[in-house]
Each structure stands twice: as structure tokens, then as C-alpha cells.
Amino acid sequence: MAIEKVLIANNTSIIQDEVLAHRLGLIPIEVDPRLFEYMSENDVPNEKNTIVFKLHARCTKGSDRLRVLSSELKWLPNGSELILGTEHSASSSSAKPKTYTSFSCSQDTRPEFSNEPIAPKDADIIVAKLGPGQEIELEAHAVKGMGKTHAKWSPVATAWYRMLPEVVLLRDIEDDEAEALVKKCPVKVFDIEDIGKGKKRATVARPRVCTLCRECIREEGWDKNVALRRVNDHFIFTIESTGALPPEVLFTEAVKILEEKCERVITELS
């Protein structure tokens, strides 16, 4: 879920409307997108496909510059509060004014959101800075989308893989040499064990954290003591999330999508 439409009622800050909307779109929203439906061009915004936020910040005259943070985005579980422009003149006092969404029920009545209100993942993201007398008032509508359409819908910040490092001691490294080896490694791959009679021996305690920086074999002669290798058939896959979904959920969902694509290709070829 990401902010797609921004309805700006007032913006007297130095940030242009389109830049402000772009910044809002990149704010991660802490909500499970699997609970919502995709919205097509012909669909009406409702409680099943749209999340509505409002933001109203004002810097009074004579005060210091105000930082507008993502925590200012307040969830509107009942939908939009802005009245359509055509409704101002056409609506009567008895009829309910028409807004930009059509919610049949409040989103906070759903058990998923009753105890955990929808909000930005991080509350300290700077949206804008206001000077004395400046004001921002807007409404932001978030919808479900795909990362291939725009990066704001991608819940993955960074993903990469590397081969499993293999660190091998080619001979026993003891006493002063062992302590020197431990000090060489910046990520503390090596450790020292007590082998009795006042002797110490270096061991490979944490080979997985090795970055293959080669600091341990940079000095002349140490390449005969330590061997750095990679396991060709063992990969470490790392996923960093933007915060919308946990990394373990991202991985399982990605595997499901990959399975669906493989099945579709097999079906087309058969």
C-alpha cells in the first residue's frame, strides 16, 4: 500500500504540490496489503481498496520553523472528509454531502485494525518544513499496487545474495600469533580457545560473518596460515524490508508468486 492520490486543500509552503505528493508517496505504510483489493480505473474508492489519511499542519506567525513529520498523517477510517467541488452548490442541507470515497463501513470495525490503527511505519520522516505563517492541509489516498509500476509499492528496500564464506586455518596458530590473528579481523571471525598448560589457540568462531576483506592474510606469509574460500553451492540471501511487511513474509510471498509464474509458463508450453 502506498499513497497514490493527494488532494491538497491548502499549501503555502515553499514545496510545490507535486513534490509534496511525491514525498508522501514514498512513506512506508504499516499495513498488510493482503487485506486489501487492487483498485482499477473504474472502481470507486471504498473501504476494501483505499486507505485515507489527512494532514493539517500550520506554523503560526512569530514562532520558529516547524518540521512536518510523517506522524502528522492521521488515518481516517471512515474515508474522505473532503466534499466534492460539485456537491457544494448542489447538495441540500438534509442530504449527506458526497466525498471522494464511498465507504460502506468504518475500517476500524475490522478486527485487523481495531487494535492496531493504520499509520506510517516510521513517525519521524520529514515531509516538509514550514516557516512562520505557512500551512499545509491535504488528504492522501493510499491504494494497493505493484513494484513494477512504481518503486513506492515495493516492500523490499534491498535484496542481495552472496556465497557462504569458508575460512580454514591451514595450521595451528597459537599464543601470540593467535592474538595477532584475532586483532586483524575487523568483523571478529576468529576467537581464542584455551588448550591448557597456559597455551592458546586460534579458532574460526564465526565464518558466516566473514566479508572476505583479506585483512587476515594481507601481511606477507599469512596466506600460508589462513585460506579464504567460497562454498559454490551455498548462498546467503538477504532481504531488507521497508517496514510494510516483515522480511520472512516477503520471502514466502515472493516464492508463491514465482511458483505461479512457473506454473503459468508450464501450462503455456504444454
Backbone bond lengths (Angstrom), bond angles and torsions (degrees), N, CA, C in turn:
res aa  C-N    CA-C-N  psi(-1)  N-CA   C-N-CA  omega(-1)  CA-C   N-CA-C  phi
1 M - - - 1.454 - - 1.522 109.19 -
2 A 1.326 115.26 134.76 1.466 120.32 178.65 1.522 108.61 -150.23
3 I 1.316 115.06 154.02 1.460 120.42 -179.49 1.525 109.32 -69.40
4 E 1.318 116.15 124.11 1.459 122.40 -177.31 1.523 111.81 -111.40
5 K 1.326 117.49 -38.62 1.463 121.30 -179.41 1.521 109.70 -120.25
6 V 1.323 115.84 135.69 1.461 121.73 177.48 1.524 107.83 -125.21
7 L 1.310 115.93 117.80 1.465 122.18 178.48 1.526 107.65 -99.95
8 I 1.312 116.25 107.82 1.461 121.21 -173.89 1.528 109.41 -96.73
9 A 1.323 115.26 116.27 1.460 120.80 177.59 1.519 111.14 -85.59
10 N 1.339 116.12 -34.87 1.463 119.87 -179.37 1.521 108.75 -157.55
11 N 1.312 116.43 132.15 1.460 121.64 177.05 1.522 108.80 -148.48
12 T 1.314 115.87 99.73 1.462 120.79 178.65 1.525 111.52 -106.07
13 S 1.341 116.77 12.47 1.460 120.32 177.41 1.523 109.55 -77.71
14 I 1.337 115.82 175.03 1.466 119.95 -179.61 1.525 111.63 -81.73
15 I 1.335 117.42 -6.93 1.464 120.93 179.29 1.525 109.30 -84.80
16 Q 1.327 115.70 128.41 1.461 119.54 178.94 1.526 110.45 -65.62
17 D 1.322 115.32 154.83 1.467 120.70 -177.07 1.524 111.73 -56.86
18 E 1.340 116.96 -44.80 1.462 119.50 -176.15 1.528 111.72 -69.27
19 V 1.331 117.44 -33.45 1.469 120.36 177.06 1.526 110.24 -69.49
20 L 1.310 116.02 -40.66 1.462 120.70 177.83 1.529 110.69 -62.33
21 A 1.329 116.61 -42.72 1.465 120.65 178.80 1.526 110.83 -64.03
22 H 1.328 116.49 -38.93 1.463 120.31 179.22 1.526 110.89 -64.70
23 R 1.309 117.83 -41.15 1.462 121.48 178.90 1.533 110.72 -64.42
24 L 1.305 116.66 -40.06 1.465 120.11 178.74 1.528 111.32 -65.35
25 G 1.327 116.42 -36.39 1.458 120.00 -178.61 1.514 113.59 -64.86
26 L 1.329 117.41 -25.11 1.463 121.03 -177.45 1.525 113.15 -90.82
27 I 1.322 118.27 1.92 1.464 121.00 178.47 1.529 109.23 -80.10
28 P 1.338 118.86 120.09 1.475 120.46 179.35 1.529 111.05 -66.31
29 I 1.321 115.50 136.78 1.460 121.73 179.55 1.523 108.69 -107.95
30 E 1.322 115.92 129.29 1.461 120.92 -176.96 1.526 109.71 -84.98
31 V 1.307 115.40 87.46 1.456 121.73 177.95 1.525 107.90 -158.58
32 D 1.313 115.91 145.99 1.462 120.76 -179.98 1.529 109.20 -78.49
33 P 1.328 118.92 113.48 1.472 120.14 -178.44 1.522 113.49 -66.72
34 R 1.328 117.22 -16.91 1.466 119.94 178.96 1.524 112.24 -67.94
35 L 1.328 116.37 -13.56 1.464 120.68 178.60 1.528 112.24 -85.35
36 F 1.336 116.77 -3.41 1.459 120.67 -177.26 1.526 110.58 -122.68
37 E 1.319 114.69 164.18 1.454 121.74 -179.93 1.528 109.93 -103.93
38 Y 1.338 115.12 156.70 1.462 119.28 173.32 1.527 109.25 -70.91
39 M 1.312 115.04 148.99 1.462 120.64 -178.71 1.524 109.27 -114.32
40 S 1.327 116.30 122.19 1.460 120.96 178.15 1.527 109.86 -91.95
41 E 1.320 115.75 177.22 1.464 120.31 -177.35 1.522 112.28 -64.71
42 N 1.323 116.93 -29.85 1.465 120.50 -176.58 1.525 113.30 -92.12
43 D 1.331 117.44 -5.84 1.464 120.28 -178.52 1.524 111.04 -78.02
44 V 1.318 114.52 149.40 1.462 121.09 175.63 1.527 108.12 -91.86
45 P 1.321 118.72 133.77 1.467 119.70 177.83 1.523 111.30 -59.59
46 N 1.324 116.36 121.69 1.460 120.54 -179.96 1.517 109.63 -138.40
47 E 1.337 115.53 -175.50 1.463 120.33 -174.57 1.518 112.91 -69.05
48 K 1.339 118.07 -12.14 1.459 121.15 -178.51 1.523 113.39 -94.77
49 N 1.331 117.43 -14.92 1.467 118.75 -176.54 1.527 114.46 -131.33
50 T 1.319 118.36 0.32 1.466 120.48 -174.83 1.525 110.87 -139.60
51 I 1.321 115.16 139.91 1.465 122.36 171.59 1.527 107.23 -117.45
52 V 1.318 116.72 131.15 1.461 121.46 -175.22 1.529 109.72 -112.71
53 F 1.322 115.12 132.31 1.464 122.02 174.00 1.524 108.78 -122.60
54 K 1.312 115.33 154.15 1.460 119.94 171.53 1.524 109.04 -124.85
55 L 1.319 114.80 151.30 1.462 120.84 178.19 1.520 108.08 -139.53
56 H 1.312 115.76 125.33 1.461 120.83 177.93 1.522 107.89 -139.67
57 A 1.318 115.73 109.92 1.461 121.38 -179.32 1.520 108.98 -131.67
58 R 1.331 115.51 138.90 1.459 120.83 -179.30 1.523 109.34 -139.05
59 C 1.306 115.56 135.37 1.463 121.42 175.23 1.528 107.42 -104.81
60 T 1.304 116.02 111.34 1.462 120.00 -176.07 1.524 110.91 -70.33
61 K 1.299 115.09 152.59 1.461 120.47 -179.62 1.527 110.49 -65.99
62 G 1.310 114.86 138.41 1.452 120.68 -179.71 1.514 114.33 90.12
63 S 1.338 117.66 -6.60 1.467 121.02 179.47 1.521 110.32 -97.81
64 D 1.326 115.88 171.69 1.459 120.99 178.77 1.526 110.51 -74.43
65 R 1.322 114.60 166.17 1.462 120.36 178.54 1.528 110.06 -58.42
66 L 1.322 116.33 138.24 1.467 122.31 -175.24 1.521 110.47 -106.83
67 R 1.327 115.99 131.41 1.462 121.19 173.87 1.524 109.08 -92.84
68 V 1.320 115.87 124.67 1.463 121.37 177.31 1.526 107.60 -94.80
69 L 1.322 116.61 115.26 1.458 122.13 -176.70 1.523 110.93 -101.70
70 S 1.328 114.94 166.28 1.471 120.06 179.44 1.523 111.97 -64.09
71 S 1.326 117.32 -19.71 1.465 119.90 177.35 1.525 112.04 -66.17
72 E 1.341 116.94 -15.34 1.463 120.46 178.01 1.527 112.12 -74.23
73 L 1.329 117.31 -13.29 1.464 120.31 176.97 1.524 109.17 -75.06
74 K 1.304 116.62 112.55 1.457 122.45 -177.38 1.528 109.93 -105.53
75 W 1.314 115.13 129.85 1.466 121.76 -178.38 1.519 110.48 -71.38
76 L 1.333 115.87 134.49 1.463 122.39 175.67 1.528 108.32 -110.33
77 P 1.320 118.67 92.37 1.473 120.44 -176.29 1.519 113.91 -66.05
78 N 1.331 117.31 -18.97 1.466 120.35 179.53 1.523 112.81 -93.18
79 G 1.318 116.79 4.40 1.454 120.10 177.71 1.513 113.16 95.71
80 S 1.312 115.07 -166.56 1.460 121.76 -174.82 1.526 111.95 -62.63
81 E 1.331 114.40 145.31 1.462 121.04 175.42 1.524 111.52 -110.35
82 L 1.331 116.66 -4.68 1.460 120.35 179.30 1.523 109.58 -84.44
83 I 1.300 116.20 130.90 1.463 121.29 -179.15 1.526 109.41 -85.06
84 L 1.332 115.46 137.12 1.459 119.91 178.00 1.523 110.49 -58.39
85 G 1.328 116.23 142.40 1.457 120.62 -176.78 1.509 113.31 -58.77
86 T 1.334 117.52 -35.64 1.467 120.79 -178.80 1.516 112.27 -73.57
87 E 1.344 116.29 -16.26 1.453 119.54 -176.10 1.524 112.61 -85.78
88 H 1.334 117.25 -16.95 1.461 119.43 -177.11 1.523 111.67 -61.61
89 S 1.318 115.22 -40.29 1.463 119.14 -177.43 1.519 112.78 -93.05
90 A 1.346 116.57 -28.45 1.462 119.62 -173.80 1.518 113.18 -86.84
91 S 1.337 117.57 -28.26 1.460 119.57 -174.22 1.517 111.41 -77.18
92 S 1.324 114.80 144.74 1.458 120.73 176.32 1.516 109.26 -91.21
93 S 1.304 116.46 170.91 1.457 120.46 -177.53 1.519 112.09 -69.53
94 S 1.343 117.85 -26.59 1.460 121.12 -177.81 1.522 112.78 -85.29
95 A 1.325 117.61 -29.20 1.461 120.92 -177.31 1.526 110.27 -79.34
96 K 1.329 114.86 147.31 1.457 120.12 178.28 1.519 109.10 -74.41
97 P 1.324 118.71 126.07 1.467 120.25 -178.18 1.523 111.47 -64.64
98 K 1.307 115.76 145.40 1.458 121.81 -178.87 1.520 110.02 -86.80
99 T 1.320 116.00 133.22 1.461 121.46 -179.62 1.527 109.89 -110.61
100 Y 1.339 115.76 -171.62 1.460 121.01 -176.46 1.523 113.02 -82.08
101 T 1.329 117.83 -3.40 1.458 121.63 175.68 1.520 109.49 -131.24
102 S 1.317 114.88 164.45 1.466 120.38 179.53 1.526 108.58 -131.00
103 F 1.333 115.77 80.66 1.460 121.35 -179.44 1.525 109.41 -88.15
104 S 1.334 116.26 127.52 1.464 120.26 176.53 1.523 112.04 -85.31
105 C 1.337 116.68 -19.35 1.459 121.19 177.23 1.520 108.62 -153.16
106 S 1.301 115.35 165.60 1.462 120.20 -180.00 1.528 109.95 -79.04
107 Q 1.318 116.02 139.69 1.464 119.65 -179.05 1.521 112.33 -69.58
108 D 1.330 118.15 -25.54 1.464 119.16 -179.07 1.526 112.80 -75.50
109 T 1.337 117.33 -2.68 1.466 119.74 173.77 1.522 111.61 -82.13
110 R 1.318 116.80 -14.88 1.459 120.11 177.21 1.523 109.22 -73.68
111 P 1.328 118.09 138.10 1.477 120.26 -176.35 1.522 113.45 -61.28
112 E 1.346 117.32 -26.46 1.463 119.71 -178.79 1.526 111.91 -67.94
113 F 1.344 116.76 -27.35 1.461 120.27 -174.32 1.526 113.35 -112.42
114 S 1.323 117.61 -3.91 1.465 119.43 -176.43 1.524 111.98 -65.78
115 N 1.334 116.62 -37.33 1.465 120.41 -179.37 1.521 113.07 -100.85
116 E 1.328 117.37 -17.25 1.462 121.56 -179.54 1.525 108.97 -127.84
117 P 1.318 117.84 89.63 1.472 120.44 179.77 1.527 111.37 -61.46
118 I 1.311 115.99 147.71 1.460 121.60 179.46 1.526 109.19 -72.66
119 A 1.320 115.73 134.09 1.463 120.79 -178.15 1.523 108.97 -159.34
120 P 1.332 117.89 164.69 1.465 119.87 172.92 1.522 110.79 -59.73
121 K 1.336 115.81 147.20 1.460 120.47 -178.91 1.523 111.14 -61.72
122 D 1.319 117.12 -42.75 1.462 122.03 179.77 1.522 108.77 -115.76
123 A 1.314 115.44 131.26 1.464 120.39 -175.34 1.520 113.22 -90.02
124 D 1.335 118.24 -5.70 1.465 120.39 -173.61 1.527 113.47 -111.54
125 I 1.328 117.57 22.35 1.466 120.69 176.75 1.530 108.63 -79.07
126 I 1.322 116.51 127.11 1.466 120.42 -178.96 1.528 109.31 -77.76
127 V 1.315 115.83 120.10 1.464 121.61 178.14 1.525 110.48 -90.19
128 A 1.321 116.18 -44.03 1.463 120.84 -178.78 1.523 108.75 -162.11
129 K 1.325 115.00 169.53 1.462 121.79 173.42 1.523 108.06 -125.74
130 L 1.316 114.74 130.20 1.457 120.43 -176.66 1.521 110.40 -109.52
131 G 1.325 114.95 137.67 1.448 120.96 172.83 1.518 110.24 -91.29
132 P 1.317 117.93 171.17 1.469 121.04 -179.96 1.528 111.79 -55.49
133 G 1.334 115.72 128.91 1.453 121.33 179.34 1.517 114.63 88.57
134 Q 1.323 118.36 -5.12 1.466 121.37 -179.10 1.527 110.51 -91.81
135 E 1.337 115.14 155.29 1.466 120.01 -173.73 1.523 110.14 -151.10
136 I 1.321 115.28 146.73 1.468 122.29 173.60 1.520 108.01 -130.74
137 E 1.310 115.73 127.08 1.464 121.49 175.02 1.518 107.93 -137.08
138 L 1.321 115.98 121.81 1.462 119.00 -175.97 1.516 110.64 -154.90
139 E 1.321 113.69 171.14 1.458 122.30 174.97 1.523 107.29 -131.58
140 A 1.325 116.61 131.87 1.463 121.76 -176.35 1.521 109.78 -117.87
141 H 1.334 115.98 132.08 1.458 121.90 -179.33 1.529 109.13 -112.16
142 A 1.323 116.17 120.91 1.462 122.11 179.17 1.521 109.92 -102.12
143 V 1.328 116.04 137.40 1.461 121.81 179.41 1.521 109.34 -131.73
144 K 1.310 115.30 169.98 1.458 122.08 -179.96 1.521 109.63 -86.75
145 G 1.325 116.40 136.26 1.458 120.20 -179.55 1.513 111.38 -150.05
146 M 1.336 115.64 -172.66 1.460 121.83 -177.90 1.525 109.80 -122.30
147 G 1.326 114.81 147.51 1.455 120.34 -177.40 1.513 113.88 -63.27
148 K 1.339 118.07 -27.34 1.464 119.57 179.94 1.527 111.44 -71.98
149 T 1.336 117.24 -17.37 1.462 121.16 175.40 1.519 110.65 -81.86
150 H 1.327 116.53 -45.72 1.463 122.18 177.60 1.520 108.32 -157.07
151 A 1.328 116.35 144.01 1.466 121.18 -176.68 1.522 112.86 -63.02
152 K 1.327 117.82 -21.73 1.470 119.47 -178.48 1.522 111.68 -65.66
153 W 1.333 117.60 -21.22 1.457 120.85 178.66 1.525 112.59 -90.50
154 S 1.304 117.52 -0.94 1.461 119.79 178.96 1.524 109.67 -85.39
155 P 1.327 118.28 119.68 1.471 120.09 179.55 1.521 113.14 -79.03
156 V 1.341 116.66 -3.59 1.463 121.17 -178.35 1.523 109.32 -99.90
157 A 1.327 115.96 125.85 1.458 120.06 176.85 1.527 109.83 -80.34
158 T 1.323 116.59 -55.48 1.464 122.42 179.29 1.518 108.68 -145.62
159 A 1.326 116.10 143.35 1.466 121.52 175.42 1.526 108.14 -139.39
160 W 1.315 116.16 133.73 1.461 119.55 179.16 1.526 109.26 -154.73
161 Y 1.324 115.33 167.36 1.457 119.71 177.26 1.524 108.97 -136.58
162 R 1.306 115.49 158.75 1.462 122.16 175.20 1.521 108.75 -148.60
163 M 1.320 115.24 156.32 1.458 119.46 177.50 1.526 109.88 -74.52
164 L 1.324 115.34 148.91 1.458 120.50 179.67 1.523 109.81 -65.60
165 P 1.338 118.22 122.89 1.472 119.77 177.90 1.530 110.91 -70.28
166 E 1.300 114.92 146.78 1.464 121.25 176.01 1.529 107.86 -127.43
167 V 1.311 116.08 116.79 1.466 122.16 -178.93 1.525 107.81 -111.60
168 V 1.323 116.04 121.98 1.463 121.23 -175.53 1.527 108.89 -124.08
169 L 1.322 115.61 130.36 1.468 120.99 173.01 1.521 108.11 -87.85
170 L 1.324 116.76 119.37 1.460 121.59 -175.20 1.522 112.63 -78.60
171 R 1.304 116.59 -15.60 1.464 121.06 175.61 1.524 108.37 -154.36
172 D 1.313 116.43 168.62 1.462 120.47 177.37 1.526 109.47 -70.92
173 I 1.321 115.12 126.20 1.464 121.17 178.78 1.521 106.82 -111.91
174 E 1.311 116.54 115.92 1.455 121.05 -170.52 1.524 112.02 -124.54
175 D 1.337 113.38 162.23 1.468 124.16 171.79 1.529 112.61 53.48
176 D 1.322 117.33 -123.34 1.467 120.72 -174.06 1.527 111.87 -63.16
177 E 1.319 116.83 -36.68 1.462 120.11 178.19 1.530 110.92 -64.39
178 A 1.328 115.88 -37.66 1.466 119.97 179.19 1.524 110.56 -64.29
179 E 1.321 117.09 -44.37 1.461 120.19 178.66 1.525 111.20 -64.58
180 A 1.326 116.81 -37.73 1.463 120.28 178.41 1.522 111.01 -65.50
181 L 1.336 116.82 -38.30 1.463 120.50 179.40 1.521 111.18 -65.99
182 V 1.323 117.00 -41.30 1.464 120.65 179.25 1.524 110.40 -61.87
183 K 1.322 117.46 -39.49 1.461 121.49 -179.09 1.526 112.28 -70.91
184 K 1.319 117.25 -26.12 1.461 120.24 -178.55 1.527 112.54 -67.29
185 C 1.325 116.70 -36.43 1.470 120.34 -172.16 1.530 110.89 -80.45
186 P 1.334 118.83 121.79 1.472 120.69 -179.07 1.524 113.79 -75.20
187 V 1.336 118.23 -18.52 1.468 120.62 -178.38 1.527 112.30 -109.00
188 K 1.330 116.76 10.74 1.471 122.51 173.47 1.526 112.90 60.63
189 V 1.329 115.74 51.64 1.462 119.92 176.34 1.525 110.81 -72.75
190 F 1.320 116.28 -35.76 1.469 121.04 -174.25 1.524 111.04 -96.51
191 D 1.326 113.79 155.81 1.455 120.95 175.98 1.522 108.21 -141.69
192 I 1.315 115.70 171.49 1.463 120.92 -178.60 1.519 109.16 -117.91
193 E 1.330 115.72 134.05 1.457 120.55 175.53 1.526 109.94 -117.75
194 D 1.309 114.83 149.07 1.461 121.10 -179.98 1.523 108.72 -88.45
195 I 1.321 116.93 121.56 1.468 120.79 -177.56 1.531 111.53 -105.15
196 G 1.331 116.10 10.85 1.461 119.92 176.50 1.516 113.43 91.70
197 K 1.317 114.37 161.20 1.467 122.37 179.81 1.523 111.82 57.60
198 G 1.348 115.56 32.56 1.457 120.13 176.51 1.512 114.80 75.60
199 K 1.322 117.39 9.83 1.462 120.39 -178.36 1.526 110.68 -100.36
200 K 1.321 115.21 150.42 1.461 122.38 178.98 1.522 109.24 -126.22
201 R 1.338 114.59 149.62 1.464 119.35 -179.22 1.525 109.71 -137.14
202 A 1.322 115.53 139.72 1.464 120.92 179.28 1.519 110.09 -78.50
203 T 1.330 115.84 141.73 1.459 122.09 176.90 1.527 109.37 -132.68
204 V 1.317 115.08 158.29 1.468 120.81 175.04 1.523 106.78 -91.25
205 A 1.333 116.36 100.62 1.462 121.14 -173.55 1.528 112.69 -89.28
206 R 1.330 116.98 -37.87 1.471 120.44 -174.86 1.532 110.35 -134.77
207 P 1.320 118.30 71.68 1.474 119.91 -177.50 1.529 113.37 -66.58
208 R 1.332 117.76 -26.49 1.465 120.54 -176.11 1.534 112.28 -66.23
209 V 1.338 117.22 -28.82 1.467 119.65 -177.52 1.523 112.31 -83.99
210 C 1.315 117.67 -2.79 1.466 121.10 -178.95 1.529 110.12 -64.19
211 T 1.324 116.26 132.44 1.466 121.93 178.47 1.522 112.36 -101.45
212 L 1.334 116.61 5.30 1.468 122.40 -178.34 1.531 111.21 56.54
213 C 1.323 115.03 41.53 1.468 119.48 179.37 1.526 111.98 -76.77
214 R 1.350 117.32 -14.04 1.461 124.12 175.68 1.526 113.59 69.91
215 E 1.318 117.51 15.00 1.460 119.60 177.87 1.531 111.36 -63.86
216 C 1.322 116.80 -31.83 1.460 120.26 -177.03 1.526 112.90 -72.98
217 I 1.335 117.84 -17.21 1.468 120.33 -179.65 1.524 111.64 -121.28
218 R 1.337 115.78 13.74 1.464 118.48 -176.36 1.529 111.86 -69.51
219 E 1.332 116.73 -37.14 1.459 119.44 179.06 1.528 110.56 -72.92
220 E 1.292 115.22 150.69 1.466 121.13 -176.05 1.529 110.70 -62.11
221 G 1.315 115.43 131.73 1.454 121.69 176.90 1.511 114.71 95.84
222 W 1.336 118.52 -20.46 1.463 120.35 -177.28 1.527 112.52 -74.40
223 D 1.328 117.86 -18.65 1.463 119.09 177.35 1.524 111.93 -68.93
224 K 1.337 116.83 -13.23 1.459 120.55 175.29 1.527 111.82 -88.00
225 N 1.346 115.41 -8.62 1.463 120.00 -179.88 1.530 112.54 -103.24
226 V 1.327 115.54 -32.95 1.468 120.75 -175.40 1.520 109.45 -128.70
227 A 1.325 116.62 135.70 1.466 122.32 176.37 1.526 108.97 -116.23
228 L 1.328 115.44 130.79 1.468 121.69 177.95 1.519 108.60 -109.99
229 R 1.327 116.20 124.03 1.461 121.05 -176.94 1.520 109.97 -136.30
230 R 1.321 115.06 174.83 1.466 122.36 173.62 1.522 108.84 -126.48
231 V 1.322 115.89 138.96 1.464 120.91 175.79 1.523 107.52 -83.13
232 N 1.324 116.82 114.93 1.464 121.06 -170.71 1.521 114.49 -68.28
233 D 1.314 117.94 -22.93 1.467 120.14 -176.60 1.529 112.64 -113.52
234 H 1.324 117.07 21.88 1.466 121.01 178.65 1.529 108.32 -132.44
235 F 1.342 115.65 118.16 1.460 120.71 -176.64 1.527 110.32 -117.95
236 I 1.310 115.30 141.75 1.466 122.01 175.06 1.523 107.35 -105.97
237 F 1.314 115.65 113.54 1.464 121.87 -176.94 1.522 108.88 -102.02
238 T 1.316 116.88 125.26 1.466 122.08 -176.23 1.522 110.03 -118.03
239 I 1.324 115.56 133.19 1.465 121.68 178.77 1.524 108.56 -124.28
240 E 1.317 116.32 128.32 1.460 121.80 173.73 1.525 108.24 -108.74
241 S 1.312 116.16 126.55 1.460 121.32 -178.28 1.522 110.99 -94.53
242 T 1.325 115.90 151.17 1.465 120.10 173.11 1.519 111.30 -74.67
243 G 1.325 116.29 -13.77 1.456 121.21 179.99 1.512 113.64 114.63
244 A 1.324 117.18 -13.84 1.461 119.66 -179.93 1.526 111.08 -66.15
245 L 1.336 116.90 -40.26 1.464 122.41 178.36 1.523 108.84 -136.15
246 P 1.335 117.90 148.76 1.471 120.19 176.85 1.529 110.71 -65.01
247 P 1.333 118.45 151.29 1.473 121.13 -178.83 1.519 113.53 -57.91
248 E 1.345 117.51 -37.40 1.462 119.11 -178.93 1.529 111.62 -65.95
249 V 1.331 116.70 -32.74 1.466 120.38 176.58 1.524 110.05 -71.29
250 L 1.325 116.76 -39.93 1.464 120.65 178.36 1.525 110.76 -59.31
251 F 1.323 116.32 -41.38 1.466 119.78 -178.24 1.527 111.18 -65.67
252 T 1.324 116.84 -47.96 1.467 119.58 -178.39 1.526 111.31 -64.94
253 E 1.328 117.57 -38.18 1.460 120.01 178.35 1.527 110.90 -67.96
254 A 1.335 116.84 -36.78 1.463 120.21 178.33 1.527 111.09 -65.73
255 V 1.330 116.64 -37.85 1.465 120.54 177.77 1.527 110.43 -64.83
256 K 1.322 116.68 -39.29 1.467 120.17 178.01 1.529 110.97 -62.07
257 I 1.331 116.23 -43.47 1.467 119.86 179.26 1.523 110.53 -64.69
258 L 1.340 116.80 -39.94 1.463 120.56 178.51 1.525 110.67 -63.47
259 E 1.320 117.15 -39.78 1.466 120.68 177.89 1.526 110.84 -62.95
260 E 1.331 116.61 -41.85 1.464 120.08 179.11 1.526 111.19 -63.42
261 K 1.335 116.69 -40.34 1.466 119.88 178.94 1.523 111.05 -65.90
262 C 1.328 116.65 -40.55 1.463 120.01 179.04 1.528 111.02 -64.69
263 E 1.321 116.10 -42.53 1.463 119.63 178.60 1.526 111.09 -63.76
264 R 1.334 116.90 -37.11 1.460 120.02 179.41 1.527 111.13 -67.08
265 V 1.331 116.58 -39.94 1.466 120.26 178.52 1.526 110.51 -66.20
266 I 1.336 116.58 -42.81 1.465 120.24 179.32 1.523 110.70 -62.66
267 T 1.334 116.21 -39.75 1.464 120.21 179.51 1.522 111.24 -65.15
268 E 1.333 116.60 -40.70 1.463 119.92 -179.71 1.525 112.15 -69.20
269 L 1.327 117.01 -31.31 1.462 120.11 -179.24 1.522 112.61 -81.50
270 S 1.322 116.66 -22.99 1.471 119.42 -177.13 1.527 111.30 -84.65
